[in-house]
Amino acid sequence: MLTINTQIPTLARPHIRALVKAHPGWLAFITSTKGKLSAQARNSELIEFALMHPSLAAEIELILQASHNVLGSAPANNVNPDDLADDIVADMTEMGPDETSSGGEKTFGLDDILGAVDQFLSPLVRGEIGKALGPVIDAANRGPVEVERIVEVAAGEGPRVVAGPKARRDKRTTFRALFPSKAKDAWRDAPITLWAGVAAPAIDPFYVVNHLQMALAATALERGTNFWLNGPAGTGKSTLPEQLCAAVGRPITRIGMTRQTDVETLVGGFGLVDGATVWQDGVLVKAMRCPGMVILIDELTFAPAGVQAIIQLVADDHRTLTLPTGEVVKAADGVVFCVADNTNGSGDEGGLYAGTNVSNAALVTRFKRMITINYLTPTEEAEALANHTSCPLPAARHLADFVAECRRLPTLAGVVISLRQMVGFTQTVQDGFSSKEAFITAISSRMPATERATIEAKADLAWNSTFEALIHSKAVPATPSDSAASKAFGDNVY
């Protein structure tokens, strides 16, 4: 019967590890509960997880029984030392630090490795295995070494440390100087550090700043505090940190999450470079090594639980991650994590963002500021629209007012009409299509049938023709009145 103290024979070990790691709940268990990467799991943790899943435990018992039958019936001279050495080396590759050495206090010997099969080996075979595993045992006993990034190069040159441009703290200024305003809010005079030494994003001269939201993010960066941006699609959640980095000279890395994102994409893995097996950093680890980096995690709640657990590990106050190589990667000076998500981590309450997951409360609290990003005011949206499309400001205002009114209608509650869609609509009209054709193409065609009928009917009430006149700088056609006087005279009412 399988128990937490069950020993796993070398012959069965690869099969059991593969079986357990294929289980859909394994990654969440080892990363969230144990705080480790999968490759660092101990045999006891494999058994512990299996005991939580009876069907899995039953399969493991069958594998153990089969391995005992093989070992019990196979004569010693049938054991191939090369095959056995390969099995043991492969098993050691997956062992965590607690199974190898710990600061030099616990060491491996050949007896520790061959204990389970020693009785089946002849002295000659045992000696050959000892010679083959000598260098591996020595390397394991040295334990993990904390290094800066080491990259293998061509034979004969040896390893070297890769040096590149690094961001550095430069001058000091204030939020008011970066984003001028005559308002007297105390936070506008908060000190802000400028960075230099690397290429930051380009400043968008047409970007319309919401000063309060930008200041909450800017002062979070200054304190080294992680922050979470939440709000409807199309409100500029991803653009805000990018333009903040452009203003202060920081580098930024955007990591877009999907349901297919895996841990290896973020952390890295072993790969072949010029015929040599070397460790290659994932996108998250690369970014963590860069001073001043803002790591923008886009749509985190789409990611699987195991991936979210990695973000939870690196976003805590220690900001460290232990790689399977044993290296402990500590986030460089000034690194800050930012999430941009349609939800605040508690799930999709309105049914608009299918596929999002509820996040672990421990993960959400790693982000000490939850900043809600809403749509711009109609005046700000009109300004942004005119800047991005060069359309006349009266036409931009006409569209922005219409969209703001639609967002307030109960029948259109929850429908997303973003600035991106407004820009697409305007540009389609500028390309020579009618405003009705453009409206269907850029805005209404993506809505459910009922909401689509509502908004198209509202747009047809002379609004379309007015926009066309305004965007082409023509006279605005008269709009039929719906006043009581007009009704008394039998005018057509729309």
Phi, psi and omega in degrees: 000138183287128175228171182297339181263005180298131177273140180258114178297153180304321182298324184269344189302311181299323182291319181290318178299315180297320181295313182293317184288345176278347181291136184297339181267358186296311185300316180297322180296309188285327181277316183280312185281319185259345180068034183231164167279159184301320183292346181266003185292139174274162178300322180296329179285329173297316180294317180302316180294319181298323181293341177279349183228096187307320181295322178293318179299322179296319178296321180294321178298323178294318179297317180297319180297318179296319180294323178294322178296318180294313182293327182286338184252345185275128176289158185298324184285358175269357181278120179276115184299327180294316180296318181294320178297318179299318180298317184290318178297316179298321180292320179294329180299328182271353184291145175278175182300328182286349177261352177252256181241161179223092178063022178087358184279323181246126184234160178266148168226169180299325180297322180296323185281321186265006185306319185287338185236006186302324184294343182264358187256139173280158179305323181295312180297318180298321179295318180296320178296320179300318178296318183293325185266357181307306181297325180294317180296318179299316180295320180295323182287344178285339177078174181290148179239130178276120185229163167280185189288124180250132180235133179282141178236189185301151181303138178098337182270336181078170180288155177216156177273128181279123178252139180213174179297138180235139176292148179219152177292137185237247184274169176244143178215198177233161178299322181298323180291326179285320182232083189304142177196148178267357179297153188258014179302137183299325184292343179292341179258015178296138180290141179228134178268132173268148180245156179216168173109341179223165179282122176265168176300158179284144177284129176272109184295344182260002182291131179264119187269129165269108191297320182294311180298317180295321181292322177299320179287318183295317180288333173295315176302317183299324180274352185074029184262131175292146179220154185239122177259123179231151180161174182298160176298142175083013180265358177093027181296322180280331183286325183302306179296329178295315180287333173295315178297323177299321183287325185257357176083022179268151171281156178219140175239126179259125178245107180276130182261143172223176177291345180264355180299133180241168184297322183297325178301321182279313189271317182121186180188179180274137178215169180268128175230112181055039177085355180254143176276118183227157175282136178236120182298143170279176186297324180291314181295320176304314183293323181296336182279353187260118179302142176075002187290134168260119182261103182270115181257106187270126178058055181301325186288354171282339188286150176297163184301320181296323179289317178299327179295324177296316178298321178299320180296313188278341184270002179283182186295336181280332177051050180231158177214129178267122181277161176301340178286348185098347180290136175261111181268119177254133181304138181291170181304130173084000181293132179228140178260137179228131175255135171240115189214151177290340181242171177261019178096352182263009177102170181272104184277336185260354179079013182271338189239074182298140177097350178284151182247156171283129183268151175303134180301326179296327177290312184298321181288349173293341181255101193286346177238122176255105186254117180275125181255113180257175176296152174295161173293159178306322179296316180292319179296320178297319179296314180295320180296316178296322180294319186280335186241351183061024177279156179303141183300323177301321178293320179297319179294320180300316180291315182297319178295319180297314181295319179299320179294319179297320180297335181274347183288131178302325181290344179247017180300130178088350178284133181269121170234102188262167176298328178300317179294322179295320177295316179299319178298311182298315181294327178294319176295320179296335178280000174106000179276155179292157181296329178293315178298318180294321181297316179295317184292316189265335188236300193279335187295340182268003184265158172299160189303314183296313180294324179297315179298320181297311186286328177291323177296319179294321180291330181286348181284062177067357181292318182303311183293327177295317179297317179302317180295318182292319183289333178261013178056039176257171178293138180284126180296150179295137179260125179307136183278148174247026180287165179297325180295319181295321179296324180295331181265005174077022177294152174292133180245131180246000000 
